[in-house]
Structures are given as structure tokens and as C-alpha cells.
Amino acid sequence: MLAAYSQSGNLVDDLATFHAMLLEGSNPDELSFIPLLSVLAHTGKIEQGCRSFASLASDHNLAPTREHFSCAIDILGRSGQLQEAENLLRGMPFRPDPVAWATILGAGAVQSDSPASARAARNLFDISPKCHAPI
């Protein structure tokens, strides 16, 4: 249900379903947070997205995965907080993948942040020189 609401951009139903899970005593797993974080990113709910990302570990004792970090980077990038997004990317407990750098690159382009875009493009090319994705 969470994924379906997220894919359709239905923030209200996605959040209601997630909170209903919590109220019913269901503990969300790592997968439950991915559509939640994604829909928060795509609907511009920056503060709520950051709180949800932080609550993974603090409230639910879950270790954020690469996908969670990518969503959080997207949340920050879409809000124009490219330096914070890049700091989060560099602070991940695993090596950044092309998706994470492409997220920064895309956000840099949208936000007209040429230095962030250039750094992201260099890093993306370094780890994936054959990447021809239109970003």
C-alpha cells in the first residue's frame, strides 16, 4: 500500500497508512520507509522527510540502507540544501553509488548550482565512467 501511494504521489494516504501502522503497533521495517521518504521528497515535505529519515535509527532501531540515504539526499537536494546533501552522501557508512551522485547532479542542475553539479559529475564519472544517463 505504501509503495502504491508513493508511486502515485499520494502523500495524504501514504502518511495516513504509515501512521495507522504505527498506531496499530506494527513496527515498520526498512522497506516501509523507502516509499515514505520518496513521497516526502517528491512533495517537498523537507522537514518531515528529514525527521522520518532520522527516526529510522532513533525511533525504530533500523540501520539506514543505501536507498534510505539516496532518498534523504534527494530530500535535501530538492530543497536547495546541496551542501548538506553532499555532506550526507560523503558521510554514508558505505561508498556512494552512481544513484547518489546522480541525485546531487540533478539537484544541482535544478537549483542552478554549477559547483555542486560539477563535483557530482566528476564523482559520477569517476565511479561510473560509462554512465550515459541523461541527467
Long-range contacts (C-beta under 8 A, 24 or more apart in sequence): 2-32, 2-35, 2-36, 3-34, 3-35, 5-35, 5-39, 6-35, 6-36, 6-38, 6-39, 7-35, 9-39, 9-42, 9-43, 10-39, 11-39, 11-40, 11-43, 11-45, 14-39, 27-60, 28-60, 28-62, 29-62, 30-56, 30-62, 30-63, 30-65, 30-68, 33-62, 33-68, 33-71, 34-67, 34-68, 34-71, 37-68, 37-71, 37-72, 37-75, 38-71, 38-74, 40-75, 41-71, 41-74, 41-75, 41-78, 42-78, 44-78, 44-79, 46-75, 46-76, 46-78, 46-79, 46-81, 49-75, 50-75, 50-76, 66-92, 66-94, 66-97, 66-100, 69-100, 70-99, 70-100, 70-103, 73-100, 73-103, 73-104, 74-103, 74-107, 76-107, 77-103, 77-104, 77-106, 77-107, 77-108, 77-110, 77-111, 78-107, 78-110, 80-107, 80-111, 80-113, 82-107, 82-108, 82-111, 82-113, 82-116, 83-116, 86-116, 86-119, 86-120, 95-127, 96-123, 96-127, 97-127, 98-124, 98-127, 98-128, 98-131, 101-127, 102-131, 102-133, 102-135, 105-135, 106-135, 109-135
